[in-house]
């Protein structure tokens, strides 16, 4: 795909990295522990009505 930024044209290089799942054992001050990967939070489909200084609006 041809892209342009500030007048300079370039081709995009769409590459994906392969990541192997791992659960490494880490050591901090002599104590070993397992690093937990964070679970992604799912977006809610509900729209919230918010109020700021008396004006109501919807959160994105």
Buried (B, 14 or more C-beta within 10 A) or exposed (E): EEEEEEEEEEEEEEEEEEEEEEEEEEEEEEEEEEEEEEEEEEEEEEEEEEEEEEEEEEEE
